[in-house]
Amino acid sequence: MKKAFLLLGLALMGAVGMAQSVVEVESGTYSFSVGNIKDKVRLSDVDMNIPQTRTVNDMTFCIIFANEKYQMEQSVPFAAHDGEVFRDYCVKTLGIPEKNIHYRANATKNNMEFEVDWLANVLATHKGEAKGIVYYSGHGMPNESNLNSYLLPVDGYASRPESGYSLDKMYAELGSTDAASVTYFIDACFSGANRSGDMMEQNRGVAIKSKGGRLQGNSVVFSAAQGDETAYVYQDKSHGMFTYFLLKKLQETKGNVSYGELSDFINEKVSRMSLVENSKSQTPLTTSSMGDWKKMKFNK
């Protein structure tokens, strides 16, 4: 009987492959979970029926970092799924050619620096005509000494800010390119907490209220949380909560949404849902160095 269950489980794994739902087969000894991504991802409404546009947005260039599996720190649930689905929306809904998108799962610090350099060079050569998009899902971290904020590569340490990738550095490099605009979507917090709300450093008892980074050039930043808050996971949707509502608005509007409308939607939905799901506040924040950013759209 055990052998029969084993063969059935293996058959299901082969047949389902990258299945769109999780299938579980159990006997007294054997247990199988078959799904499309590591952490038992269950596809939600935003993962299906992704709108498709006929527009070709070939003057927009994008880098996506999806840091889930850390070498020294806790994993970030569903970060890989966040990045993969956001990439699908970039291609299908926003019309960005695949060759214009660099996707990095589990990026090291060298990976991140290389990709930001690539985007900076591309934007600079287009002399003000191109747009950039940077998406990040993963850990953020604060520097306790100066309260500056860092993205944490998968080979970084939460206790060593120098192992992180500085937001100030990224904003300065991309902001100096004279790009038409650079838009950042940051599904991370910089309080020292992970997606569960626990501190990444065990000897740190409380969250830190870090600085958001100094914007330069024509920049807009959509941040998942602010101050000493946590960027939580939306467990039922298999996404970060911020990313889920970002994708939801792109789905509902088929990408035809102003930045102001997108900001209002994300802020309202995340703020409300976090209190229901986590009994704690998560307040997204949109900041910009551009005066008319609320009227901007992805395809214009």
N, C-alpha and C positions, 0 to 999 in steps of 0.2 A: 504493500500500500504506500509506504514511504517513497519507494522508487517511482511509483506511478505519479505521485504528487510532484516529485522532482522533475520528471519528464514533462509533466503538464506545465510546470512553472517555466522550464527552459523553453518550451514551445511558445508559451505566451510572450516571453521576452523576445524571442526571435521574430514572432509575428507582429507584435505591437511596435517594437523598435522605438521610434520617437513618437509615441502615442500622445494623443491630445488629452488624456485623462490618466489617472493612476488606477492600476488594477492590482489587487492584492489576492494572493492565493496562499492559504495556510493549511498545514496539517499539524499534528502534534509536534513535529520536529522542524519542519521546513517552513520558511516564510519568505515570500517574494513580494517586492514592490516594483512595479514596472511603470515608469513615468518618463516624461520628456526631458526632465532636468533633475539634477542631483537631489534637491531637498523636497521631493514629493510635490512638485509644482502641479497645481490643479488649474487648468486654463480658465481664466475668468472672462467676463464679457469684453474687456478691452483687448484680449489676445485673439479674438475671432472677429470676423467681419471688419477687417481693417479697410477703411476707405481707400480707393485708388484714384489718383488724379492723372489727367493727360498732360498736365503741365510739366515741363522739364526745367528744373531749377538748377541749371548748370553753373551758376555763379555763386552757389552756396557750397561751402566746404565744412566738413564736420569730423570731429574726433569724439569717440565714445570710450570711456573707461568704465569697466564693470568689474570692480574688485570685490570678489566674494571669498576666495580661499586664501587666507593669510598664512604666512609661514610662522609667525610668532604670536599672532593675536587671534581672537575669536573670529570665526567666519561671519560674513554679513549675509543673512538669509535673503535669498532671491535676487541678489545684486546682479548675477549673471543673466537671470531672466529679465530684469529691468532693462539692461543694456541691449539684449537681443531684440526685445519687442520695440524699444525706442528706435533701434536701427530699422526695423520693418516699417515703422511710421515715417521715418525720414525718407525712405525709398518710395513707398507706396502712396503715402498721403501728402508729403511735402514735395515729392518729385525730385529729390536729390539723387543724381546718378550714383550708383554703387562705387564707382571709381573715385568719387569725391569724398567718400566716407572711410575713415580709418577706425576700425573697431579693435579694442584691446581688452581682452578678458584677463583678469589677474595681472595687472600691469606692475612691473617693478619701477623703481625711480628712474632708471635709465630709459625704460620704455616710455614713461610719461614725458620726460624731457625731450626725447626724440620726436614724439608725436606733436608736442607743442611747437617745437622748432619747425617741423614740417608745415604745420598750419600757418605759423607766422611767415614763413618764406612764401607760401602760396598766396596769402593775402597781400603781402608786400608787392609781389610781382604784378598783381592786378590793379595796383595804383588807385585804390579807393572805389573800385567797381564791385568787389566781391564781399560776401558776407561769411562770417564764421559762426559755427555752433560748437560748443563744448558741453558734453553731457558727462556727468560723473555720478556713479553709485558706488558707495563703499564707506570706509571709515574716514572721518575727519578727526583732527586732533588740535589741541591748543598748545601754545608755548606758555608755560606758567610764568616765565620771567617777564615777558613783554606782552602777553595775551594775543599775539599774532596767530593766525589760523593756517593750518596745513592740511592738504589732502594726504592720506596715508597710503603709500604704495604697499604692495603685498609683502615686500621684503623689509618694511619699516618696523620700528618699535614705537609703541605709544609713549614710552618713557624718554625717547630721544627725538626732540623736534628736528634736529639736523638730518634725521633719516626720512623726514616727510618732504612733501613738495609744496612750497610756499604759495599761497594764493596771491600774495603781493607780486611774487616773481612771475607767475602766469599772467596776471592782469597787466603787468608792465610790458611783458614781451609781446602779447597779442594787441595790447592797446596802442603800441607804437607803430603799428603797421599801416595806419591810415585806411583801415578797412571801412566799408560802408557801415558795418555794425558787427559786433561780436556778442553773441547771446550765450549765456552760461546757464545750465540747469544743474544744480548741485543737490543731489539727494544724499546729504550727509549733514551731520551736526558737528560743531566744534567745541562742545562742552566737555569732551573727554568720555562721553557715554557711547555705548553701542546701541544697536536697534532695539534691544530689550529694555534699555534704560539703565542697565548696570554700568558701573565705571569700568573702563578698559584697564586702568591701572588699579590694582587691588588696594594699594595704600592711599588712594585718593578717595576721600570720603564724600566730597560734594562736587557738583558740576561747576565748571568754570565759565564765566561770561567773557567770551573771547571777542576780538575785533573781527569784523567781516572782510577785511581786505580793502586796499585802496584802488579804486577803479581808475582806469586811464582810457583815453580814446573814446570811441563810440560804443559803449558797453552797456549791456543790460544783464543783471544777474537775478535769476529766480532761485531762491534758497529755500530748502525744505523746512528750516527752523531757524530761530534766532536766539541770541543771548545764551542762556544756560539750559536751553531746552534740548530734547532728544528728537532725532528724526526716526520715527517709529516704523515698524513693519505693519502692513495690512495683511494679516495672516490669511484671511478668507479669500483674498484676491491674489495671493502669491507675488506680491509686489511691495516695494516701499510705498508708504501711504502717499507721499508727495508724487512719486512717479505714477501711481495708479490714476490720480485725478488729473495729472498732466495729460496722460494718454486718453483719459475719458473725454476731456474737452476737445482734443484733436479728433477723436472719433466722432463726437456729436456734431462738430462743425465742419468735418471733412477738411480740416486744416485751414479753413477760411475764418480765422479768428484774429482779432487784434491783441496786442500784448496786454493792453489794459483789461480787456475782457478775460483773457487767460489768467492774469494775475488775480483778478477779483474772484474768479471761479475757484482756483486752487486754494486761495487763502480762506474762503468761506467754507469749502467742503472739508479741507484738512482740519481746520480749527474745530469744526463741529464733530467730525468723526473721531478725532483723537480722544476727545472727552468721553465719547461713547465706548470706544474700543479699549482705551488705556487708562481712563479716569485721570489723565494728565494732559496738560496743554502742549500743543505743537502749533506754532504760528508761523507759517511761511512768510517770507519777506522778499519783495522785489525792489532792487535798487538800480540806479542808472546814472550814467554820466551824460545822458542825452536828455534834452528838454522835452522832446516830443515823442518819447518812447511808447507811450500808451497807444498811439495811433499806428504803430508799426505792425506789419503783418509778415508772415513767413514768405509769401509769394510775391511781395511787392517791395 
